[in-house]
Every structure is written in C-alpha cells, then in structure tokens.
Amino acid sequence: MHAEAQATLDSESKALRTPGRSHFSTSQAAVSDTTTAETGIWVVVAAISMSFAAFTSSMIVRQGASADWLHFQLPRVLYANTLILLGSSLTLELTRRRVLAVLAIPTTLRHSSADARALLSNGIYWLYVTGALGLIFILGQFLAWRNLVAQGLYLATNPSSSFFYVFTALHGVHLLGGIAGLAYVLRKLTRSKTDIAMHVRSFSAFSIYWHFMDILWVYLLLLLAMRM
C-alpha cells in the first residue's frame, strides 16, 4: 500500500513539473495532421497530372497520325475564364493571409479579440468570392461548349473537337471537386468562430488543390491554343 501511494505521488509530482507537455503534444499532433493532409493532396495532384499528361501524349500522337485533324478558333470566353480563375487564386490568397493573421493572435486573446473576429469574417468573405468565381468559370465553360456547337463542332465531329471537350470537361469536373472542398472548409471556418487552428490542415490542402487547378487550366489553354 505504501509503495502504491508513493508511486502515485511520484507520478503527480512529475506531471506538475511538466505543465506544458500536454499542450506541446497537442501542437505536435496538429502539425503532424497538417503534414499528412498536405501529403495526401500532393498525391492527388500527382495522379491528376499524370492523367492529363497521358491525354496530352494521346492528342499529340493522334494529331500526327493522319491529316484529318481539324483546326478551329478557340472560343474567346476561354480567355476571360482564365482571368476569372486566376482572380480566384488572388482572393484565396487574401483569405490565407487573414487566417494566418488570426493564428498570429495569442490563443488566450483570440476568442475575445474584435480584431480576430473581423479578420476571420473578412477571410471568409473572400473565400465566398473564390467559390463564386469558380462557379462563374464553370458557367463560362458551358458557354465555350455552346460556341463550339454553334460552329457545328460536337464531341464526335473530329478528333480535335473530341480532345477539346475531354480536356475542358475533365478539368471542369476536378474544379467542381475543388468547389465541394471549398464548401467543406467554409462550413468548418464559419462554425469555429475564432478557434480555427484545428481546421488549418483542411484549408491548406484545399489551397494547394485550388492553385493547382489554376496552373493546370493555364497549361491546358496554352496546349489547346497551339494544337487547335
């Protein structure tokens, strides 16, 4: 009995001598979760990149295989769409800076800080703008397809038009996935008030994916402009 009591006192004394250990472990776990989330999204980015690289190779081979490749003018709305999507990356960056500013405020002051609430509210606003720009981009893609239909170019009209529809549709589907991720992050940030540290990993992973969608679209536009 005396041995057990002494062991209990020793463990309690050790815990009192290391008061910050629990908080340190929690912080380490948060960093680990963020790293895991970013690693996972980079795997997704690599897989998408390889699939588009495969389609690019197929298009180049098909174009050189025969003389039936039809050249046509790209719908002008694609260039406006590019500016819209690049603008969405800018608004996402505005959100990121405000999230970092909130995290820079000490945790003990964050919940009662009017500045923290204002920064988070403004960041959420720009995140809504990012989503709206993404939806406008999707609408612009539909307008581009209607423009091709008006020219008499359908999915099966020619290999060139087929690749145009495939590339733009695949990118649009992946961007819709990004918009779904944006909605998830928005819901988390809106409900968390100023306690956003636990949602940083989701926001970070989403940001990587969204910026990648922008870069991928610029690549596709240049590819289509040179090959169509």
DOVEXNU-665613 format. One record per residue (C-alpha): residue in one letter; z, y, x. Coordinates in nm, 3 decimals, always signed. Last residue first. Example, Ala and Ser with C-alpha at 12.3 -4.5 7.8 and 13.67 -1.06 7.14 Angstrom:
# residues 2
<pt><aa>S</aa><pz>+0.714</pz><py>-0.106</py><px>+1.367</px></pt>
<pt><aa>A</aa><pz>+0.780</pz><py>-0.450</py><px>+1.230</px></pt>
# end
This chain:
# residues 228
<pt><aa>M</aa><pz>-8.220</pz><py>+2.350</py><px>-0.633</px></pt>
<pt><aa>R</aa><pz>-8.118</pz><py>+2.246</py><px>-0.281</px></pt>
<pt><aa>M</aa><pz>-8.001</pz><py>+2.568</py><px>-0.115</px></pt>
<pt><aa>A</aa><pz>-7.844</pz><py>+2.730</py><px>-0.422</px></pt>
<pt><aa>L</aa><pz>-7.692</pz><py>+2.395</py><px>-0.527</px></pt>
<pt><aa>L</aa><pz>-7.523</pz><py>+2.349</py><px>-0.191</px></pt>
<pt><aa>L</aa><pz>-7.399</pz><py>+2.708</py><px>-0.179</px></pt>
<pt><aa>L</aa><pz>-7.258</pz><py>+2.675</py><px>-0.531</px></pt>
<pt><aa>L</aa><pz>-7.100</pz><py>+2.339</py><px>-0.449</px></pt>
<pt><aa>Y</aa><pz>-6.925</pz><py>+2.475</py><px>-0.138</px></pt>
<pt><aa>V</aa><pz>-6.795</pz><py>+2.776</py><px>-0.330</px></pt>
<pt><aa>W</aa><pz>-6.671</pz><py>+2.536</py><px>-0.600</px></pt>
<pt><aa>L</aa><pz>-6.489</pz><py>+2.317</py><px>-0.350</px></pt>
<pt><aa>I</aa><pz>-6.312</pz><py>+2.619</py><px>-0.199</px></pt>
<pt><aa>D</aa><pz>-6.191</pz><py>+2.728</py><px>-0.542</px></pt>
<pt><aa>M</aa><pz>-6.080</pz><py>+2.377</py><px>-0.639</px></pt>
<pt><aa>F</aa><pz>-5.894</pz><py>+2.355</py><px>-0.308</px></pt>
<pt><aa>H</aa><pz>-5.707</pz><py>+2.674</py><px>-0.394</px></pt>
<pt><aa>W</aa><pz>-5.597</pz><py>+2.511</py><px>-0.718</px></pt>
<pt><aa>Y</aa><pz>-5.485</pz><py>+2.185</py><px>-0.555</px></pt>
<pt><aa>I</aa><pz>-5.279</pz><py>+2.357</py><px>-0.286</px></pt>
<pt><aa>S</aa><pz>-5.118</pz><py>+2.586</py><px>-0.543</px></pt>
<pt><aa>F</aa><pz>-5.028</pz><py>+2.291</py><px>-0.769</px></pt>
<pt><aa>A</aa><pz>-4.850</pz><py>+2.114</py><px>-0.484</px></pt>
<pt><aa>S</aa><pz>-4.651</pz><py>+2.428</py><px>-0.400</px></pt>
<pt><aa>F</aa><pz>-4.559</pz><py>+2.490</py><px>-0.764</px></pt>
<pt><aa>S</aa><pz>-4.437</pz><py>+2.134</py><px>-0.810</px></pt>
<pt><aa>R</aa><pz>-4.239</pz><py>+2.145</py><px>-0.485</px></pt>
<pt><aa>V</aa><pz>-4.085</pz><py>+2.482</py><px>-0.576</px></pt>
<pt><aa>H</aa><pz>-3.945</pz><py>+2.348</py><px>-0.901</px></pt>
<pt><aa>M</aa><pz>-3.593</pz><py>+2.268</py><px>-0.780</px></pt>
<pt><aa>A</aa><pz>-3.559</pz><py>+2.614</py><px>-0.624</px></pt>
<pt><aa>I</aa><pz>-3.642</pz><py>+2.785</py><px>-0.954</px></pt>
<pt><aa>D</aa><pz>-3.296</pz><py>+2.874</py><px>-1.088</px></pt>
<pt><aa>T</aa><pz>-3.398</pz><py>+3.223</py><px>-1.203</px></pt>
<pt><aa>K</aa><pz>-3.484</pz><py>+3.129</py><px>-1.564</px></pt>
<pt><aa>S</aa><pz>-3.549</pz><py>+2.754</py><px>-1.537</px></pt>
<pt><aa>R</aa><pz>-3.725</pz><py>+2.726</py><px>-1.872</px></pt>
<pt><aa>T</aa><pz>-4.014</pz><py>+2.955</py><px>-1.785</px></pt>
<pt><aa>L</aa><pz>-4.057</pz><py>+2.806</py><px>-1.437</px></pt>
<pt><aa>K</aa><pz>-4.075</pz><py>+2.450</py><px>-1.566</px></pt>
<pt><aa>R</aa><pz>-4.312</pz><py>+2.531</py><px>-1.853</px></pt>
<pt><aa>L</aa><pz>-4.538</pz><py>+2.729</py><px>-1.621</px></pt>
<pt><aa>V</aa><pz>-4.549</pz><py>+2.443</py><px>-1.371</px></pt>
<pt><aa>Y</aa><pz>-4.660</pz><py>+2.199</py><px>-1.642</px></pt>
<pt><aa>A</aa><pz>-4.921</pz><py>+2.443</py><px>-1.778</px></pt>
<pt><aa>L</aa><pz>-5.056</pz><py>+2.489</py><px>-1.424</px></pt>
<pt><aa>G</aa><pz>-5.085</pz><py>+2.113</py><px>-1.382</px></pt>
<pt><aa>A</aa><pz>-5.291</pz><py>+2.098</py><px>-1.702</px></pt>
<pt><aa>I</aa><pz>-5.506</pz><py>+2.381</py><px>-1.565</px></pt>
<pt><aa>G</aa><pz>-5.554</pz><py>+2.181</py><px>-1.245</px></pt>
<pt><aa>G</aa><pz>-5.669</pz><py>+1.880</py><px>-1.445</px></pt>
<pt><aa>L</aa><pz>-5.912</pz><py>+2.112</py><px>-1.621</px></pt>
<pt><aa>L</aa><pz>-6.034</pz><py>+2.206</py><px>-1.274</px></pt>
<pt><aa>H</aa><pz>-6.099</pz><py>+1.838</py><px>-1.198</px></pt>
<pt><aa>V</aa><pz>-6.306</pz><py>+1.807</py><px>-1.516</px></pt>
<pt><aa>G</aa><pz>-6.500</pz><py>+2.123</py><px>-1.433</px></pt>
<pt><aa>H</aa><pz>-6.576</pz><py>+2.000</py><px>-1.081</px></pt>
<pt><aa>L</aa><pz>-6.709</pz><py>+1.676</py><px>-1.221</px></pt>
<pt><aa>A</aa><pz>-6.917</pz><py>+1.863</py><px>-1.479</px></pt>
<pt><aa>T</aa><pz>-7.065</pz><py>+2.104</py><px>-1.225</px></pt>
<pt><aa>F</aa><pz>-7.166</pz><py>+1.828</py><px>-0.983</px></pt>
<pt><aa>V</aa><pz>-7.298</pz><py>+1.591</py><px>-1.249</px></pt>
<pt><aa>Y</aa><pz>-7.494</pz><py>+1.857</py><px>-1.438</px></pt>
<pt><aa>F</aa><pz>-7.660</pz><py>+1.988</py><px>-1.123</px></pt>
<pt><aa>F</aa><pz>-7.725</pz><py>+1.635</py><px>-0.997</px></pt>
<pt><aa>S</aa><pz>-7.910</pz><py>+1.549</py><px>-1.316</px></pt>
<pt><aa>S</aa><pz>-8.106</pz><py>+1.875</py><px>-1.303</px></pt>
<pt><aa>S</aa><pz>-8.234</pz><py>+1.783</py><px>-0.958</px></pt>
<pt><aa>P</aa><pz>-8.309</pz><py>+1.422</py><px>-1.054</px></pt>
<pt><aa>N</aa><pz>-8.529</pz><py>+1.548</py><px>-1.339</px></pt>
<pt><aa>T</aa><pz>-8.517</pz><py>+1.568</py><px>-1.719</px></pt>
<pt><aa>A</aa><pz>-8.234</pz><py>+1.316</py><px>-1.759</px></pt>
<pt><aa>L</aa><pz>-7.941</pz><py>+1.559</py><px>-1.776</px></pt>
<pt><aa>Y</aa><pz>-8.145</pz><py>+1.824</py><px>-1.952</px></pt>
<pt><aa>L</aa><pz>-8.369</pz><py>+2.107</py><px>-1.831</px></pt>
<pt><aa>G</aa><pz>-8.584</pz><py>+2.267</py><px>-2.101</px></pt>
<pt><aa>Q</aa><pz>-8.517</pz><py>+2.619</py><px>-1.975</px></pt>
<pt><aa>A</aa><pz>-8.295</pz><py>+2.685</py><px>-2.277</px></pt>
<pt><aa>V</aa><pz>-8.108</pz><py>+2.366</py><px>-2.186</px></pt>
<pt><aa>L</aa><pz>-8.049</pz><py>+2.510</py><px>-1.840</px></pt>
<pt><aa>N</aa><pz>-7.904</pz><py>+2.828</py><px>-1.990</px></pt>
<pt><aa>R</aa><pz>-7.685</pz><py>+2.621</py><px>-2.220</px></pt>
<pt><aa>W</aa><pz>-7.547</pz><py>+2.443</py><px>-1.914</px></pt>
<pt><aa>A</aa><pz>-7.468</pz><py>+2.779</py><px>-1.750</px></pt>
<pt><aa>L</aa><pz>-7.293</pz><py>+2.897</py><px>-2.067</px></pt>
<pt><aa>F</aa><pz>-7.079</pz><py>+2.582</py><px>-2.063</px></pt>
<pt><aa>Q</aa><pz>-6.992</pz><py>+2.659</py><px>-1.701</px></pt>
<pt><aa>G</aa><pz>-6.888</pz><py>+3.011</py><px>-1.801</px></pt>
<pt><aa>L</aa><pz>-6.647</pz><py>+2.867</py><px>-2.055</px></pt>
<pt><aa>I</aa><pz>-6.489</pz><py>+2.660</py><px>-1.779</px></pt>
<pt><aa>F</aa><pz>-6.455</pz><py>+2.975</py><px>-1.566</px></pt>
<pt><aa>I</aa><pz>-6.294</pz><py>+3.158</py><px>-1.857</px></pt>
<pt><aa>L</aa><pz>-6.041</pz><py>+2.875</py><px>-1.880</px></pt>
<pt><aa>G</aa><pz>-5.957</pz><py>+2.913</py><px>-1.511</px></pt>
<pt><aa>L</aa><pz>-5.926</pz><py>+3.289</py><px>-1.550</px></pt>
<pt><aa>A</aa><pz>-5.676</pz><py>+3.235</py><px>-1.832</px></pt>
<pt><aa>G</aa><pz>-5.476</pz><py>+2.994</py><px>-1.617</px></pt>
<pt><aa>T</aa><pz>-5.452</pz><py>+3.245</py><px>-1.334</px></pt>
<pt><aa>V</aa><pz>-5.356</pz><py>+3.521</py><px>-1.577</px></pt>
<pt><aa>Y</aa><pz>-5.072</pz><py>+3.301</py><px>-1.704</px></pt>
<pt><aa>L</aa><pz>-4.959</pz><py>+3.258</py><px>-1.343</px></pt>
<pt><aa>W</aa><pz>-4.972</pz><py>+3.635</py><px>-1.301</px></pt>
<pt><aa>Y</aa><pz>-4.730</pz><py>+3.673</py><px>-1.590</px></pt>
<pt><aa>I</aa><pz>-4.502</pz><py>+3.402</py><px>-1.450</px></pt>
<pt><aa>G</aa><pz>-4.478</pz><py>+3.599</py><px>-1.126</px></pt>
<pt><aa>N</aa><pz>-4.390</pz><py>+3.916</py><px>-1.316</px></pt>
<pt><aa>S</aa><pz>-4.114</pz><py>+3.737</py><px>-1.504</px></pt>
<pt><aa>L</aa><pz>-3.985</pz><py>+3.585</py><px>-1.181</px></pt>
<pt><aa>L</aa><pz>-3.975</pz><py>+3.923</py><px>-1.007</px></pt>
<pt><aa>A</aa><pz>-3.806</pz><py>+4.092</py><px>-1.302</px></pt>
<pt><aa>R</aa><pz>-3.542</pz><py>+3.819</py><px>-1.331</px></pt>
<pt><aa>A</aa><pz>-3.472</pz><py>+3.832</py><px>-0.958</px></pt>
<pt><aa>D</aa><pz>-3.449</pz><py>+4.212</py><px>-0.962</px></pt>
<pt><aa>A</aa><pz>-3.205</pz><py>+4.203</py><px>-1.253</px></pt>
<pt><aa>S</aa><pz>-2.977</pz><py>+3.987</py><px>-1.043</px></pt>
<pt><aa>S</aa><pz>-2.708</pz><py>+3.792</py><px>-1.226</px></pt>
<pt><aa>H</aa><pz>-2.858</pz><py>+3.448</py><px>-1.174</px></pt>
<pt><aa>R</aa><pz>-2.981</pz><py>+3.524</py><px>-0.821</px></pt>
<pt><aa>L</aa><pz>-2.657</pz><py>+3.662</py><px>-0.680</px></pt>
<pt><aa>T</aa><pz>-2.487</pz><py>+3.334</py><px>-0.585</px></pt>
<pt><aa>T</aa><pz>-2.821</pz><py>+3.182</py><px>-0.491</px></pt>
<pt><aa>P</aa><pz>-2.891</pz><py>+3.452</py><px>-0.234</px></pt>
<pt><aa>I</aa><pz>-3.220</pz><py>+3.637</py><px>-0.303</px></pt>
<pt><aa>A</aa><pz>-3.500</pz><py>+3.504</py><px>-0.081</px></pt>
<pt><aa>L</aa><pz>-3.588</pz><py>+3.247</py><px>-0.348</px></pt>
<pt><aa>V</aa><pz>-3.682</pz><py>+3.529</py><px>-0.585</px></pt>
<pt><aa>A</aa><pz>-3.907</pz><py>+3.686</py><px>-0.321</px></pt>
<pt><aa>L</aa><pz>-4.070</pz><py>+3.349</py><px>-0.258</px></pt>
<pt><aa>V</aa><pz>-4.150</pz><py>+3.318</py><px>-0.629</px></pt>
<pt><aa>R</aa><pz>-4.290</pz><py>+3.670</py><px>-0.626</px></pt>
<pt><aa>R</aa><pz>-4.517</pz><py>+3.595</py><px>-0.332</px></pt>
<pt><aa>R</aa><pz>-4.641</pz><py>+3.276</py><px>-0.494</px></pt>
<pt><aa>T</aa><pz>-4.726</pz><py>+3.454</py><px>-0.819</px></pt>
<pt><aa>L</aa><pz>-4.937</pz><py>+3.713</py><px>-0.637</px></pt>
<pt><aa>E</aa><pz>-5.109</pz><py>+3.428</py><px>-0.453</px></pt>
<pt><aa>L</aa><pz>-5.196</pz><py>+3.272</py><px>-0.789</px></pt>
<pt><aa>T</aa><pz>-5.348</pz><py>+3.604</py><px>-0.895</px></pt>
<pt><aa>L</aa><pz>-5.568</pz><py>+3.600</py><px>-0.585</px></pt>
<pt><aa>S</aa><pz>-5.669</pz><py>+3.238</py><px>-0.637</px></pt>
<pt><aa>S</aa><pz>-5.768</pz><py>+3.326</py><px>-0.993</px></pt>
<pt><aa>G</aa><pz>-5.988</pz><py>+3.606</py><px>-0.859</px></pt>
<pt><aa>L</aa><pz>-6.179</pz><py>+3.348</py><px>-0.654</px></pt>
<pt><aa>L</aa><pz>-6.240</pz><py>+3.161</py><px>-0.978</px></pt>
<pt><aa>I</aa><pz>-6.365</pz><py>+3.472</py><px>-1.157</px></pt>
<pt><aa>L</aa><pz>-6.586</pz><py>+3.574</py><px>-0.863</px></pt>
<pt><aa>T</aa><pz>-6.745</pz><py>+3.230</py><px>-0.863</px></pt>
<pt><aa>N</aa><pz>-6.798</pz><py>+3.245</py><px>-1.238</px></pt>
<pt><aa>A</aa><pz>-6.993</pz><py>+3.568</py><px>-1.195</px></pt>
<pt><aa>Y</aa><pz>-7.219</pz><py>+3.383</py><px>-0.951</px></pt>
<pt><aa>L</aa><pz>-7.254</pz><py>+3.088</py><px>-1.188</px></pt>
<pt><aa>V</aa><pz>-7.347</pz><py>+3.323</py><px>-1.473</px></pt>
<pt><aa>R</aa><pz>-7.673</pz><py>+3.387</py><px>-1.293</px></pt>
<pt><aa>P</aa><pz>-7.808</pz><py>+3.048</py><px>-1.399</px></pt>
<pt><aa>L</aa><pz>-7.963</pz><py>+2.872</py><px>-1.099</px></pt>
<pt><aa>Q</aa><pz>-8.338</pz><py>+2.904</py><px>-1.067</px></pt>
<pt><aa>F</aa><pz>-8.531</pz><py>+2.578</py><px>-1.066</px></pt>
<pt><aa>H</aa><pz>-8.672</pz><py>+2.332</py><px>-0.812</px></pt>
<pt><aa>L</aa><pz>-8.793</pz><py>+1.995</py><px>-0.938</px></pt>
<pt><aa>W</aa><pz>-8.779</pz><py>+1.698</py><px>-0.703</px></pt>
<pt><aa>D</aa><pz>-9.074</pz><py>+1.468</py><px>-0.781</px></pt>
<pt><aa>A</aa><pz>-9.194</pz><py>+1.452</py><px>-0.419</px></pt>
<pt><aa>S</aa><pz>-9.001</pz><py>+1.139</py><px>-0.323</px></pt>
<pt><aa>A</aa><pz>-8.717</pz><py>+1.009</py><px>-0.104</px></pt>
<pt><aa>G</aa><pz>-8.616</pz><py>+1.343</py><px>+0.044</px></pt>
<pt><aa>Q</aa><pz>-8.446</pz><py>+1.469</py><px>-0.271</px></pt>
<pt><aa>R</aa><pz>-8.282</pz><py>+1.134</py><px>-0.332</px></pt>
<pt><aa>V</aa><pz>-8.133</pz><py>+1.120</py><px>+0.018</px></pt>
<pt><aa>I</aa><pz>-7.995</pz><py>+1.474</py><px>-0.009</px></pt>
<pt><aa>M</aa><pz>-7.854</pz><py>+1.405</py><px>-0.355</px></pt>
<pt><aa>S</aa><pz>-7.689</pz><py>+1.079</py><px>-0.252</px></pt>
<pt><aa>S</aa><pz>-7.530</pz><py>+1.244</py><px>+0.051</px></pt>
<pt><aa>T</aa><pz>-7.388</pz><py>+1.519</py><px>-0.170</px></pt>
<pt><aa>F</aa><pz>-7.259</pz><py>+1.263</py><px>-0.420</px></pt>
<pt><aa>A</aa><pz>-7.075</pz><py>+1.081</py><px>-0.139</px></pt>
<pt><aa>A</aa><pz>-6.931</pz><py>+1.409</py><px>-0.007</px></pt>
<pt><aa>F</aa><pz>-6.813</pz><py>+1.487</py><px>-0.361</px></pt>
<pt><aa>S</aa><pz>-6.626</pz><py>+1.155</py><px>-0.374</px></pt>
<pt><aa>M</aa><pz>-6.484</pz><py>+1.202</py><px>-0.025</px></pt>
<pt><aa>S</aa><pz>-6.351</pz><py>+1.548</py><px>-0.108</px></pt>
<pt><aa>I</aa><pz>-6.187</pz><py>+1.420</py><px>-0.427</px></pt>
<pt><aa>A</aa><pz>-6.005</pz><py>+1.148</py><px>-0.230</px></pt>
<pt><aa>A</aa><pz>-5.894</pz><py>+1.394</py><px>+0.040</px></pt>
<pt><aa>V</aa><pz>-5.762</pz><py>+1.638</py><px>-0.220</px></pt>
<pt><aa>V</aa><pz>-5.567</pz><py>+1.360</py><px>-0.391</px></pt>
<pt><aa>V</aa><pz>-5.413</pz><py>+1.256</py><px>-0.058</px></pt>
<pt><aa>W</aa><pz>-5.330</pz><py>+1.622</py><px>+0.006</px></pt>
<pt><aa>I</aa><pz>-5.156</pz><py>+1.630</py><px>-0.333</px></pt>
<pt><aa>G</aa><pz>-4.933</pz><py>+1.338</py><px>-0.235</px></pt>
<pt><aa>T</aa><pz>-4.839</pz><py>+1.490</py><px>+0.099</px></pt>
<pt><aa>E</aa><pz>-4.749</pz><py>+1.815</py><px>-0.075</px></pt>
<pt><aa>A</aa><pz>-4.524</pz><py>+1.633</py><px>-0.321</px></pt>
<pt><aa>T</aa><pz>-4.356</pz><py>+1.434</py><px>-0.042</px></pt>
<pt><aa>T</aa><pz>-4.294</pz><py>+1.747</py><px>+0.165</px></pt>
<pt><aa>T</aa><pz>-4.141</pz><py>+1.923</py><px>-0.136</px></pt>
<pt><aa>D</aa><pz>-3.919</pz><py>+1.623</py><px>-0.211</px></pt>
<pt><aa>S</aa><pz>-3.797</pz><py>+1.613</py><px>+0.151</px></pt>
<pt><aa>V</aa><pz>-3.716</pz><py>+1.984</py><px>+0.146</px></pt>
<pt><aa>A</aa><pz>-3.520</pz><py>+1.936</py><px>-0.176</px></pt>
<pt><aa>A</aa><pz>-3.334</pz><py>+1.638</py><px>-0.029</px></pt>
<pt><aa>Q</aa><pz>-3.239</pz><py>+1.840</py><px>+0.279</px></pt>
<pt><aa>S</aa><pz>-3.108</pz><py>+2.117</py><px>+0.058</px></pt>
<pt><aa>T</aa><pz>-2.899</pz><py>+1.869</py><px>-0.141</px></pt>
<pt><aa>S</aa><pz>-2.761</pz><py>+1.717</py><px>+0.180</px></pt>
<pt><aa>F</aa><pz>-2.669</pz><py>+2.062</py><px>+0.309</px></pt>
<pt><aa>H</aa><pz>-2.493</pz><py>+2.145</py><px>-0.019</px></pt>
<pt><aa>S</aa><pz>-2.290</pz><py>+1.822</py><px>+0.006</px></pt>
<pt><aa>R</aa><pz>-2.203</pz><py>+1.887</py><px>+0.372</px></pt>
<pt><aa>G</aa><pz>-2.088</pz><py>+2.243</py><px>+0.321</px></pt>
<pt><aa>P</aa><pz>-1.716</pz><py>+2.161</py><px>+0.274</px></pt>
<pt><aa>T</aa><pz>-1.687</pz><py>+1.943</py><px>+0.585</px></pt>
<pt><aa>R</aa><pz>-1.315</pz><py>+1.963</py><px>+0.687</px></pt>
<pt><aa>L</aa><pz>-1.209</pz><py>+1.912</py><px>+0.326</px></pt>
<pt><aa>A</aa><pz>-1.407</pz><py>+1.589</py><px>+0.305</px></pt>
<pt><aa>K</aa><pz>-1.243</pz><py>+1.458</py><px>+0.622</px></pt>
<pt><aa>S</aa><pz>-0.898</pz><py>+1.535</py><px>+0.483</px></pt>
<pt><aa>E</aa><pz>-0.981</pz><py>+1.351</py><px>+0.162</px></pt>
<pt><aa>S</aa><pz>-1.097</pz><py>+1.047</py><px>+0.359</px></pt>
<pt><aa>D</aa><pz>-0.782</pz><py>+1.048</py><px>+0.575</px></pt>
<pt><aa>L</aa><pz>-0.554</pz><py>+1.082</py><px>+0.273</px></pt>
<pt><aa>T</aa><pz>-0.722</pz><py>+0.786</py><px>+0.104</px></pt>
<pt><aa>A</aa><pz>-0.694</pz><py>+0.573</py><px>+0.420</px></pt>
<pt><aa>Q</aa><pz>-0.322</pz><py>+0.662</py><px>+0.447</px></pt>
<pt><aa>A</aa><pz>-0.262</pz><py>+0.558</py><px>+0.087</px></pt>
<pt><aa>E</aa><pz>-0.440</pz><py>+0.227</py><px>+0.146</px></pt>
<pt><aa>A</aa><pz>-0.236</pz><py>+0.156</py><px>+0.459</px></pt>
<pt><aa>H</aa><pz>+0.093</pz><py>+0.238</py><px>+0.281</px></pt>
<pt><aa>M</aa><pz>+0.000</pz><py>+0.000</py><px>+0.000</px></pt>
# end
